[in-house]
Amino acid sequence: MTHLRKLGSNGPSVSAIGYGAMGLEGYYGTADEAAALDVIRHAVAMGSSFIDTADAYGNGHNEELIGRALSDAREDAFVATKFGIVFDPKDTGSEAPTGWAFH
């Protein structure tokens, strides 16, 4: 499966197909932490060396899951994290208007 792409002119080479980790937090249904760790490890074992996450996924919990899953294989994956969605700490969540027309 591993077709590689170079990030920039001097960056690392990563798998052309990455793993998007948003679903590990229950956005698409129930979440199981042990299964989430297994999924991340399996994705990397299958050659997906690009892992995409964001600090907004589970209020940072997603990034912690990825860190734990890769603790013994850190050199095998490139983790990209997005940032900038700010939630009120007193709020359990809110809409973030993006204009992307998701329904």
N, C-alpha and C positions, 0 to 999 in steps of 0.2 A: 504494500500500500504506500510506501514511503517515497513520494515525489517531493523533492525539496525546493524551496524558494528562499532566496537570499533577501534579507531585510536591509534595504538600502545598499550602498556601495561597499560598506565595510562592516555590515551587521552580520548577525548569526544566520545560519541556514536553519529553516524550520520546515515542518511538514506542510505541504500545500493544503491539506485538509486538517483543520484544527478541531479542538473540542470546545464548544461553548458550554460553560458550566452553570448558566443561570438556572436551569431546571433542577439542580441539586438542592435548592432551597425551598421547593414546594410550589413554585409559581405555576406549575402545570398539574398539580395534584399533591398527594401526600409525599413527605420527604422521609427518607430513612438514612441516617448518618452513616451506618456501617456500609450500606449499599452504595452510598455516594463515594466513600473512600475507595471501594472496590472498582467503581465505574472509572474514576480518575486513573487509578493504577492500570486498569485494563486498557484504557484509551492509549496511554503511554506505551504499554507493552506491545500494542498493535501498531505502533509507529507514529501515533499522533503526538508530535513534539511541541505543538503550539496550543496552549491552554488559555482561553479567554474568560475573564471574570470581571467583576466590578465591586467597588466597596459598598454599593447600594444593595447588592444581593445578600439578603439576610443581615444587613447592617454590619458587614465585614466578616460574618461567619463563613461565607463562601470562600473568601481568601484564606481563612484559617484552615478550612477543610483541605483545600488544595495544598497548603503548606505541609499539613500532616501527611497527606497521601504521598507527597513527593519527598518526604524527609530522607528517605534512603536512596532516592533517584533524582536528586536536584539537578544534576548535570544532564539528565535525559530530556528535560522539558524547558521550554521558554514560556514564561507566564506573562501575559499582557493583562493589565487591569485598567479599567476605565474609572473615572471619578468625576465629580461635579454635581451629582444629584444630592441635594441637601434636604433632609427631612427634619422637621421640628422634633427634638428629642422627646417632647411630651406627646407627640402624635404617633400612632401606630403605623401610619402610612398615609400617603396622599398622592393625588394625581400630579404628574409632572408634565405640563403641556409642552409637547414637542413639535406639533404641527405635522407629525408623520402619518396621520390618518389611520392609526390603529383603532380597531373597534372590537 
